[in-house]
């Protein structure tokens, strides 16, 4: 099952068919876009002090830690986007 995203539409628009596109590819493209945004806004602030970063993420969204740990424990191809 593919995540329902604009990224899938962009890949199809680029000439790929749904048979050619893996969920992992979609996630990789979405992750790269987010990494680019983080880099443009934060530069290397997130990597300077992991403890401060962890605390900031918890302040930003208290449940994000658990969601990240779950996400890191599963392969990207097993991912199903939550509605």
Buried (B, 14 or more C-beta within 10 A) or exposed (E): EBBEBEBBEEBEEEEEEEEEBEBEBBBEBBEEEEEEEEEEEEEEEBEEEEEEBEEEBEEEEEEEEEEEEEEEEEEBEEBEEEE
